């Protein structure tokens, strides 16, 4: 993730538009065993999922036997807006 965070703004914007961040988040949590709190904090620094993407991420985590909930996670900034 640090490599992504060090890229220029135009690269970050391009990656966000391509929808890469949500998949990096999921990959890190599911396969990289990064804690949910760390992965969520990194995700918030670069991209804020809306309700649709939040629901997709939760569904994928559930399929892998994981939960999006954690003590240090503050889901809800954009995730629950109508």
ABEGO torsion letter per residue (X at the ends): XAAAAABBAAAAAAAAAAGAAAAAAAAAAAAAGBBAAAAAAAAAAABBBBAAAAAAAAAAAAAAGBBABBAABBBGAAAABX
